[in-house]
Amino acid sequence: MNWLEAIVLGVVQGLTEFLPISSSAHQLLVGRIFFGNDGGGAAFTAINQLGTEAAVLVYFWKDIVHIVKQWFGSLTGKVEKNDPDARMGWLVIIGTIPIALLGILFKDAIEGTLRNLWITATMLLVFALVIMVADIQSDKRLENKQTEKDLEHLSWADGLKFGLFQALALIPGVSRSGGTIAGGLFMGYSRPAATRYAFLLAIPAVLASGALQVVEVASAGKDADSGSWGMIGIATVIAFGVGYAVISWLMKYISTHNFRPFVIYRIGLALVIYVLLATGVVDAAVHA
C-alpha cells in the first residue's frame, strides 16, 4: 500500500459506509481496478471500518450514553424494565444476534467465495430492486396518510427481523444500511426511524467484527498489503471525518426525500461492473 491508496480507500469507506450503496462493493471495485487488491489487506479494512463506526458513536453519542445507562439501570432495578431506552438496549442486542451467528458460521465464505465481483454486482442489482419496492411502499403509506411506525413501536419480533435484514449485508453488494433500512420500510417504519435504528444496530456488530479482525491480524503479524500504521491511521481519520459528514447529511436528507437516487446509482454501478467483468478489465476472483 502507498499513501495515495490509503487516502483514496479512506475516502471511499467514509462516503459509502452509511449510504445504501454497499461500502464493501466499492472497496472491492476500487481496490481491484486501481490497486490490484481487495482494499488494502485485513488490518487496513478492520481498522478503517472502526474509523467510520466511531463517526456513528460521536454523532449519536448522547443517545448511546443514555441507552447504555438506562439498560444497565434496568439490570440493577434502578430503571423500569419497560423504559424505552432500556428496551432499545435489549433490542439492539437481540438484533445483533443474527449477524453474529451467521458471521461466525459462514466466516470462510464471507472472506472468500462471496467476495467474487459477479456476486457483488448481482447483489447490488437485486437489492436495488428490494430497496425500491420498500421505498414505494413507504411512499404509498405517506400518500394515503397512513401512520408509519416510529422506534417507540419497535417490538421484540421487529427487532429480530431488523437483525435478519442486517445480516444479509454479510454478502458484499447488499449494504448494511440498505438491507436494514429496507427491512424497516417493509415492516411499516418511517425512513428516519429505520435509518436511525440501522445505525444503532450496526454499532455492536461492526465494533465486535473489527476488534476480532484486529486481534487476528495482530496475532498473525501485520499483513504486507496494509502498509505502515501511519497510512492506516490517516485513512481511518479520513474515513471518520467523511463518514460523520455523510451521517449528518443523510439524516437530514431522508426526512424529506426517498431512496430512489440510491436505487438508480446501484443499478448503474451493477451494470458497469458487469461490463468490466465481461470485457476482462477487472478480475472477478478474490485477490490476496
TORPAKE-766453 format. One record per residue (C-alpha): residue number from 0; residue in three letters; x, z, y. Coordinates in Angstrom, 1 decimal, padded with zeros to 4 digits. Example, Ala and Ser with C-alpha at 12.3 -4.5 7.8 and 13.67 -1.06 7.14 Angstrom:
% residues 2
rec pos 0 code ALA c1 012.3 c3 007.8 c2 -004.5
rec pos 1 code SER c1 013.7 c3 007.1 c2 -001.1
END
This chain:
% residues 288
rec pos 0 code MET c1 000.0 c3 000.0 c2 000.0
rec pos 1 code ASN c1 001.1 c3 -000.6 c2 003.6
rec pos 2 code TRP c1 -000.2 c3 000.7 c2 006.9
rec pos 3 code LEU c1 -002.4 c3 -002.3 c2 007.6
rec pos 4 code GLU c1 -004.1 c3 -001.9 c2 004.2
rec pos 5 code ALA c1 -004.6 c3 001.8 c2 004.8
rec pos 6 code ILE c1 -006.2 c3 001.3 c2 008.2
rec pos 7 code VAL c1 -008.5 c3 -001.6 c2 007.0
rec pos 8 code LEU c1 -009.7 c3 000.3 c2 004.0
rec pos 9 code GLY c1 -010.3 c3 003.4 c2 006.1
rec pos 10 code VAL c1 -012.5 c3 001.4 c2 008.5
rec pos 11 code VAL c1 -014.3 c3 -000.2 c2 005.6
rec pos 12 code GLN c1 -015.0 c3 003.1 c2 004.0
rec pos 13 code GLY c1 -016.3 c3 004.6 c2 007.2
rec pos 14 code LEU c1 -018.5 c3 001.6 c2 008.0
rec pos 15 code THR c1 -020.1 c3 001.2 c2 004.6
rec pos 16 code GLU c1 -020.4 c3 004.7 c2 003.0
rec pos 17 code PHE c1 -023.6 c3 005.7 c2 004.7
rec pos 18 code LEU c1 -025.3 c3 002.3 c2 005.2
rec pos 19 code PRO c1 -027.4 c3 001.0 c2 002.2
rec pos 20 code ILE c1 -024.9 c3 -001.8 c2 001.5
rec pos 21 code SER c1 -022.6 c3 -000.2 c2 -001.0
rec pos 22 code SER c1 -019.2 c3 001.1 c2 000.1
rec pos 23 code SER c1 -017.8 c3 000.6 c2 -003.4
rec pos 24 code ALA c1 -018.7 c3 -003.1 c2 -003.4
rec pos 25 code HIS c1 -016.9 c3 -003.6 c2 000.0
rec pos 26 code GLN c1 -013.8 c3 -001.6 c2 -001.1
rec pos 27 code LEU c1 -013.6 c3 -003.8 c2 -004.3
rec pos 28 code LEU c1 -014.1 c3 -007.0 c2 -002.5
rec pos 29 code VAL c1 -011.8 c3 -006.3 c2 000.5
rec pos 30 code GLY c1 -009.1 c3 -004.9 c2 -001.9
rec pos 31 code ARG c1 -009.2 c3 -007.9 c2 -004.2
rec pos 32 code ILE c1 -009.3 c3 -010.6 c2 -001.6
rec pos 33 code PHE c1 -006.7 c3 -009.3 c2 000.8
rec pos 34 code PHE c1 -004.6 c3 -006.8 c2 -001.0
rec pos 35 code GLY c1 -004.7 c3 -007.7 c2 -004.7
rec pos 36 code ASN c1 -006.0 c3 -004.3 c2 -005.9
rec pos 37 code ASP c1 -009.2 c3 -002.3 c2 -006.2
rec pos 38 code GLY c1 -008.9 c3 -000.4 c2 -002.9
rec pos 39 code GLY c1 -005.6 c3 001.5 c2 -002.8
rec pos 40 code GLY c1 -005.5 c3 003.4 c2 -006.0
rec pos 41 code ALA c1 -007.0 c3 006.6 c2 -007.3
rec pos 42 code ALA c1 -005.5 c3 009.1 c2 -004.8
rec pos 43 code PHE c1 -006.4 c3 006.9 c2 -001.9
rec pos 44 code THR c1 -010.0 c3 006.4 c2 -003.0
rec pos 45 code ALA c1 -010.7 c3 010.0 c2 -003.8
rec pos 46 code ILE c1 -009.3 c3 011.5 c2 -000.6
rec pos 47 code ASN c1 -010.8 c3 008.7 c2 001.6
rec pos 48 code GLN c1 -014.2 c3 009.5 c2 000.3
rec pos 49 code LEU c1 -013.7 c3 013.1 c2 001.1
rec pos 50 code GLY c1 -013.0 c3 012.0 c2 004.6
rec pos 51 code THR c1 -016.4 c3 010.3 c2 005.0
rec pos 52 code GLU c1 -018.1 c3 013.2 c2 003.4
rec pos 53 code ALA c1 -016.5 c3 015.5 c2 005.9
rec pos 54 code ALA c1 -018.4 c3 013.5 c2 008.5
rec pos 55 code VAL c1 -021.7 c3 014.5 c2 006.8
rec pos 56 code LEU c1 -020.6 c3 018.1 c2 006.8
rec pos 57 code VAL c1 -019.8 c3 018.0 c2 010.5
rec pos 58 code TYR c1 -023.0 c3 016.1 c2 011.5
rec pos 59 code PHE c1 -025.3 c3 018.3 c2 009.5
rec pos 60 code TRP c1 -023.2 c3 021.5 c2 009.9
rec pos 61 code LYS c1 -025.9 c3 023.7 c2 011.4
rec pos 62 code ASP c1 -028.5 c3 022.6 c2 008.7
rec pos 63 code ILE c1 -026.0 c3 023.1 c2 005.9
rec pos 64 code VAL c1 -024.9 c3 026.5 c2 007.0
rec pos 65 code HIS c1 -028.5 c3 027.7 c2 007.3
rec pos 66 code ILE c1 -029.4 c3 026.2 c2 003.9
rec pos 67 code VAL c1 -026.4 c3 027.9 c2 002.2
rec pos 68 code LYS c1 -027.1 c3 031.2 c2 004.0
rec pos 69 code GLN c1 -030.8 c3 031.2 c2 003.0
rec pos 70 code TRP c1 -030.0 c3 030.1 c2 -000.5
rec pos 71 code PHE c1 -027.6 c3 033.0 c2 -001.1
rec pos 72 code GLY c1 -030.1 c3 035.3 c2 000.6
rec pos 73 code SER c1 -032.8 c3 034.3 c2 -001.9
rec pos 74 code LEU c1 -030.4 c3 035.2 c2 -004.7
rec pos 75 code THR c1 -030.0 c3 038.7 c2 -003.4
rec pos 76 code GLY c1 -033.6 c3 039.2 c2 -002.4
rec pos 77 code LYS c1 -033.0 c3 039.3 c2 001.3
rec pos 78 code VAL c1 -034.8 c3 036.0 c2 001.7
rec pos 79 code GLU c1 -038.1 c3 034.9 c2 000.2
rec pos 80 code LYS c1 -037.6 c3 032.5 c2 -002.7
rec pos 81 code ASN c1 -040.2 c3 030.1 c2 -001.2
rec pos 82 code ASP c1 -038.3 c3 029.9 c2 002.1
rec pos 83 code PRO c1 -038.0 c3 026.2 c2 003.0
rec pos 84 code ASP c1 -034.2 c3 026.2 c2 003.4
rec pos 85 code ALA c1 -033.7 c3 028.3 c2 000.3
rec pos 86 code ARG c1 -035.8 c3 025.8 c2 -001.6
rec pos 87 code MET c1 -033.7 c3 023.0 c2 -000.2
rec pos 88 code GLY c1 -030.6 c3 024.6 c2 -001.6
rec pos 89 code TRP c1 -032.1 c3 024.7 c2 -005.1
rec pos 90 code LEU c1 -033.5 c3 021.1 c2 -004.7
rec pos 91 code VAL c1 -030.0 c3 019.8 c2 -003.7
rec pos 92 code ILE c1 -028.6 c3 021.5 c2 -006.8
rec pos 93 code ILE c1 -031.3 c3 020.1 c2 -009.1
rec pos 94 code GLY c1 -031.0 c3 016.6 c2 -007.5
rec pos 95 code THR c1 -027.2 c3 016.7 c2 -008.2
rec pos 96 code ILE c1 -027.6 c3 017.3 c2 -012.0
rec pos 97 code PRO c1 -028.4 c3 013.6 c2 -013.0
rec pos 98 code ILE c1 -025.3 c3 012.1 c2 -011.2
rec pos 99 code ALA c1 -023.1 c3 014.9 c2 -012.5
rec pos 100 code LEU c1 -024.2 c3 014.4 c2 -016.2
rec pos 101 code LEU c1 -024.2 c3 010.6 c2 -016.1
rec pos 102 code GLY c1 -020.9 c3 010.6 c2 -014.2
rec pos 103 code ILE c1 -019.2 c3 012.6 c2 -017.0
rec pos 104 code LEU c1 -020.9 c3 010.7 c2 -019.9
rec pos 105 code PHE c1 -020.1 c3 007.3 c2 -018.5
rec pos 106 code LYS c1 -016.8 c3 008.0 c2 -016.7
rec pos 107 code ASP c1 -014.8 c3 005.4 c2 -018.6
rec pos 108 code ALA c1 -017.3 c3 002.6 c2 -018.0
rec pos 109 code ILE c1 -017.7 c3 003.6 c2 -014.3
rec pos 110 code GLU c1 -014.0 c3 003.4 c2 -013.7
rec pos 111 code GLY c1 -013.6 c3 000.3 c2 -015.9
rec pos 112 code THR c1 -016.2 c3 -002.2 c2 -017.1
rec pos 113 code LEU c1 -018.7 c3 -001.5 c2 -014.3
rec pos 114 code ARG c1 -016.2 c3 -002.5 c2 -011.6
rec pos 115 code ASN c1 -016.4 c3 -006.1 c2 -012.6
rec pos 116 code LEU c1 -017.4 c3 -008.1 c2 -009.5
rec pos 117 code TRP c1 -020.1 c3 -010.1 c2 -011.3
rec pos 118 code ILE c1 -021.9 c3 -006.8 c2 -012.0
rec pos 119 code THR c1 -021.2 c3 -005.7 c2 -008.4
rec pos 120 code ALA c1 -022.7 c3 -008.9 c2 -006.9
rec pos 121 code THR c1 -025.7 c3 -008.7 c2 -009.2
rec pos 122 code MET c1 -026.4 c3 -005.1 c2 -008.2
rec pos 123 code LEU c1 -026.1 c3 -006.0 c2 -004.5
rec pos 124 code LEU c1 -028.8 c3 -008.6 c2 -005.1
rec pos 125 code VAL c1 -031.1 c3 -006.7 c2 -007.4
rec pos 126 code PHE c1 -031.1 c3 -003.5 c2 -005.2
rec pos 127 code ALA c1 -031.6 c3 -005.6 c2 -002.1
rec pos 128 code LEU c1 -034.9 c3 -006.6 c2 -003.6
rec pos 129 code VAL c1 -035.6 c3 -003.0 c2 -004.6
rec pos 130 code ILE c1 -034.9 c3 -001.7 c2 -001.1
rec pos 131 code MET c1 -037.1 c3 -004.5 c2 000.3
rec pos 132 code VAL c1 -040.1 c3 -003.6 c2 -001.8
rec pos 133 code ALA c1 -039.7 c3 000.1 c2 -001.0
rec pos 134 code ASP c1 -039.4 c3 -000.8 c2 002.7
rec pos 135 code ILE c1 -042.5 c3 -002.9 c2 002.6
rec pos 136 code GLN c1 -044.5 c3 -000.1 c2 001.0
rec pos 137 code SER c1 -043.4 c3 002.2 c2 003.9
rec pos 138 code ASP c1 -044.4 c3 -000.4 c2 006.4
rec pos 139 code LYS c1 -047.9 c3 -000.7 c2 004.8
rec pos 140 code ARG c1 -048.3 c3 003.1 c2 005.0
rec pos 141 code LEU c1 -047.5 c3 003.1 c2 008.7
rec pos 142 code GLU c1 -049.8 c3 000.1 c2 009.3
rec pos 143 code ASN c1 -052.6 c3 001.9 c2 007.5
rec pos 144 code LYS c1 -051.8 c3 005.1 c2 009.4
rec pos 145 code GLN c1 -051.2 c3 007.0 c2 006.2
rec pos 146 code THR c1 -049.3 c3 010.2 c2 006.4
rec pos 147 code GLU c1 -045.8 c3 009.9 c2 004.9
rec pos 148 code LYS c1 -044.1 c3 012.9 c2 003.3
rec pos 149 code ASP c1 -041.5 c3 015.0 c2 005.1
rec pos 150 code LEU c1 -038.9 c3 017.2 c2 003.5
rec pos 151 code GLU c1 -041.3 c3 020.1 c2 003.7
rec pos 152 code HIS c1 -043.3 c3 018.3 c2 001.0
rec pos 153 code LEU c1 -040.3 c3 017.9 c2 -001.3
rec pos 154 code SER c1 -041.3 c3 019.2 c2 -004.8
rec pos 155 code TRP c1 -039.1 c3 020.1 c2 -007.7
rec pos 156 code ALA c1 -040.1 c3 016.9 c2 -009.5
rec pos 157 code ASP c1 -039.4 c3 014.7 c2 -006.5
rec pos 158 code GLY c1 -036.0 c3 016.4 c2 -006.0
rec pos 159 code LEU c1 -035.1 c3 015.4 c2 -009.6
rec pos 160 code LYS c1 -036.4 c3 011.9 c2 -009.0
rec pos 161 code PHE c1 -034.3 c3 011.6 c2 -005.9
rec pos 162 code GLY c1 -031.3 c3 012.6 c2 -008.0
rec pos 163 code LEU c1 -032.0 c3 010.0 c2 -010.6
rec pos 164 code PHE c1 -032.1 c3 007.3 c2 -008.0
rec pos 165 code GLN c1 -028.8 c3 008.6 c2 -006.5
rec pos 166 code ALA c1 -027.2 c3 008.4 c2 -010.0
rec pos 167 code LEU c1 -027.8 c3 004.7 c2 -010.0
rec pos 168 code ALA c1 -025.1 c3 004.4 c2 -007.4
rec pos 169 code LEU c1 -022.5 c3 005.1 c2 -010.1
rec pos 170 code ILE c1 -022.8 c3 001.4 c2 -010.6
rec pos 171 code PRO c1 -020.8 c3 -000.4 c2 -007.8
rec pos 172 code GLY c1 -023.1 c3 -002.5 c2 -005.7
rec pos 173 code VAL c1 -026.1 c3 -000.2 c2 -005.8
rec pos 174 code SER c1 -025.3 c3 002.0 c2 -002.9
rec pos 175 code ARG c1 -025.6 c3 005.8 c2 -002.9
rec pos 176 code SER c1 -027.7 c3 005.9 c2 000.2
rec pos 177 code GLY c1 -029.6 c3 002.7 c2 -000.6
rec pos 178 code GLY c1 -030.7 c3 003.9 c2 -004.0
rec pos 179 code THR c1 -031.6 c3 007.4 c2 -002.9
rec pos 180 code ILE c1 -033.5 c3 006.2 c2 000.2
rec pos 181 code ALA c1 -035.4 c3 003.5 c2 -001.8
rec pos 182 code GLY c1 -036.4 c3 006.2 c2 -004.3
rec pos 183 code GLY c1 -037.7 c3 008.3 c2 -001.4
rec pos 184 code LEU c1 -039.7 c3 005.5 c2 000.1
rec pos 185 code PHE c1 -041.3 c3 004.7 c2 -003.3
rec pos 186 code MET c1 -042.3 c3 008.4 c2 -003.5
rec pos 187 code GLY c1 -044.0 c3 008.2 c2 -000.1
rec pos 188 code TYR c1 -041.4 c3 009.9 c2 002.1
rec pos 189 code SER c1 -040.7 c3 008.7 c2 005.6
rec pos 190 code ARG c1 -037.5 c3 006.8 c2 006.3
rec pos 191 code PRO c1 -035.9 c3 009.6 c2 008.4
rec pos 192 code ALA c1 -036.8 c3 012.2 c2 005.6
rec pos 193 code ALA c1 -035.5 c3 010.1 c2 002.8
rec pos 194 code THR c1 -032.3 c3 009.3 c2 004.7
rec pos 195 code ARG c1 -031.7 c3 012.9 c2 005.7
rec pos 196 code TYR c1 -032.1 c3 014.1 c2 002.1
rec pos 197 code ALA c1 -029.9 c3 011.3 c2 000.8
rec pos 198 code PHE c1 -027.1 c3 012.5 c2 003.0
rec pos 199 code LEU c1 -027.6 c3 016.2 c2 002.0
rec pos 200 code LEU c1 -027.9 c3 015.3 c2 -001.7
rec pos 201 code ALA c1 -024.6 c3 013.4 c2 -001.6
rec pos 202 code ILE c1 -022.5 c3 016.3 c2 -000.4
rec pos 203 code PRO c1 -022.0 c3 018.2 c2 -003.7
rec pos 204 code ALA c1 -021.7 c3 015.1 c2 -005.8
rec pos 205 code VAL c1 -019.1 c3 013.4 c2 -003.6
rec pos 206 code LEU c1 -017.1 c3 016.6 c2 -002.9
rec pos 207 code ALA c1 -017.0 c3 017.5 c2 -006.6
rec pos 208 code SER c1 -016.1 c3 014.0 c2 -007.7
rec pos 209 code GLY c1 -013.4 c3 013.6 c2 -005.0
rec pos 210 code ALA c1 -011.9 c3 017.0 c2 -005.8
rec pos 211 code LEU c1 -011.8 c3 016.3 c2 -009.6
rec pos 212 code GLN c1 -010.1 c3 012.9 c2 -008.9
rec pos 213 code VAL c1 -007.6 c3 014.5 c2 -006.6
rec pos 214 code VAL c1 -006.8 c3 017.1 c2 -009.3
rec pos 215 code GLU c1 -006.4 c3 014.4 c2 -011.9
rec pos 216 code VAL c1 -004.1 c3 012.3 c2 -009.7
rec pos 217 code ALA c1 -002.1 c3 015.4 c2 -008.6
rec pos 218 code SER c1 -001.6 c3 016.4 c2 -012.2
rec pos 219 code ALA c1 -000.5 c3 012.9 c2 -013.3
rec pos 220 code GLY c1 001.6 c3 012.2 c2 -010.2
rec pos 221 code LYS c1 000.5 c3 010.1 c2 -007.1
rec pos 222 code ASP c1 -000.3 c3 006.6 c2 -008.3
rec pos 223 code ALA c1 002.1 c3 003.9 c2 -006.9
rec pos 224 code ASP c1 -000.6 c3 001.8 c2 -005.3
rec pos 225 code SER c1 -001.7 c3 004.7 c2 -003.0
rec pos 226 code GLY c1 001.3 c3 004.5 c2 -000.7
rec pos 227 code SER c1 002.5 c3 007.6 c2 001.3
rec pos 228 code TRP c1 000.4 c3 010.6 c2 002.0
rec pos 229 code GLY c1 000.8 c3 009.6 c2 005.7
rec pos 230 code MET c1 -001.0 c3 006.4 c2 005.0
rec pos 231 code ILE c1 -003.7 c3 008.1 c2 003.0
rec pos 232 code GLY c1 -004.1 c3 010.7 c2 005.8
rec pos 233 code ILE c1 -004.5 c3 008.1 c2 008.6
rec pos 234 code ALA c1 -007.1 c3 006.2 c2 006.5
rec pos 235 code THR c1 -009.0 c3 009.4 c2 005.8
rec pos 236 code VAL c1 -009.1 c3 010.3 c2 009.5
rec pos 237 code ILE c1 -010.3 c3 006.8 c2 010.4
rec pos 238 code ALA c1 -013.0 c3 007.0 c2 007.7
rec pos 239 code PHE c1 -014.1 c3 010.3 c2 009.1
rec pos 240 code GLY c1 -014.4 c3 009.1 c2 012.7
rec pos 241 code VAL c1 -016.1 c3 005.8 c2 011.9
rec pos 242 code GLY c1 -018.3 c3 007.5 c2 009.3
rec pos 243 code TYR c1 -019.5 c3 010.1 c2 011.8
rec pos 244 code ALA c1 -020.4 c3 007.3 c2 014.3
rec pos 245 code VAL c1 -022.3 c3 005.4 c2 011.7
rec pos 246 code ILE c1 -024.3 c3 008.5 c2 010.6
rec pos 247 code SER c1 -025.2 c3 009.2 c2 014.3
rec pos 248 code TRP c1 -026.3 c3 005.6 c2 014.8
rec pos 249 code LEU c1 -028.2 c3 005.3 c2 011.5
rec pos 250 code MET c1 -030.3 c3 008.5 c2 012.1
rec pos 251 code LYS c1 -031.4 c3 007.1 c2 015.4
rec pos 252 code TYR c1 -031.9 c3 003.5 c2 014.1
rec pos 253 code ILE c1 -034.2 c3 004.4 c2 011.2
rec pos 254 code SER c1 -036.6 c3 006.4 c2 013.4
rec pos 255 code THR c1 -037.9 c3 003.1 c2 014.9
rec pos 256 code HIS c1 -036.6 c3 000.3 c2 012.6
rec pos 257 code ASN c1 -036.9 c3 -000.7 c2 008.9
rec pos 258 code PHE c1 -034.1 c3 -001.6 c2 006.4
rec pos 259 code ARG c1 -034.8 c3 -005.3 c2 006.3
rec pos 260 code PRO c1 -031.5 c3 -006.3 c2 008.1
rec pos 261 code PHE c1 -029.5 c3 -004.5 c2 005.4
rec pos 262 code VAL c1 -031.5 c3 -006.3 c2 002.7
rec pos 263 code ILE c1 -030.6 c3 -009.7 c2 004.2
rec pos 264 code TYR c1 -027.0 c3 -008.6 c2 004.5
rec pos 265 code ARG c1 -026.9 c3 -007.5 c2 000.9
rec pos 266 code ILE c1 -028.4 c3 -010.8 c2 -000.4
rec pos 267 code GLY c1 -025.9 c3 -012.8 c2 001.8
rec pos 268 code LEU c1 -022.9 c3 -010.8 c2 000.5
rec pos 269 code ALA c1 -024.0 c3 -011.1 c2 -003.1
rec pos 270 code LEU c1 -024.2 c3 -014.9 c2 -002.7
rec pos 271 code VAL c1 -020.8 c3 -015.0 c2 -001.1
rec pos 272 code ILE c1 -019.3 c3 -013.0 c2 -003.9
rec pos 273 code TYR c1 -020.9 c3 -015.3 c2 -006.5
rec pos 274 code VAL c1 -019.3 c3 -018.4 c2 -004.7
rec pos 275 code LEU c1 -015.9 c3 -016.7 c2 -004.5
rec pos 276 code LEU c1 -016.1 c3 -015.8 c2 -008.2
rec pos 277 code ALA c1 -017.3 c3 -019.2 c2 -009.3
rec pos 278 code THR c1 -014.5 c3 -021.0 c2 -007.3
rec pos 279 code GLY c1 -011.8 c3 -018.7 c2 -008.5
rec pos 280 code VAL c1 -011.0 c3 -017.4 c2 -005.1
rec pos 281 code VAL c1 -011.4 c3 -013.8 c2 -006.2
rec pos 282 code ASP c1 -010.9 c3 -012.3 c2 -009.7
rec pos 283 code ALA c1 -013.9 c3 -010.5 c2 -011.3
rec pos 284 code ALA c1 -011.8 c3 -008.4 c2 -013.6
rec pos 285 code VAL c1 -010.6 c3 -004.8 c2 -012.8
rec pos 286 code HIS c1 -007.3 c3 -004.6 c2 -011.1
rec pos 287 code ALA c1 -004.8 c3 -001.8 c2 -011.6
END
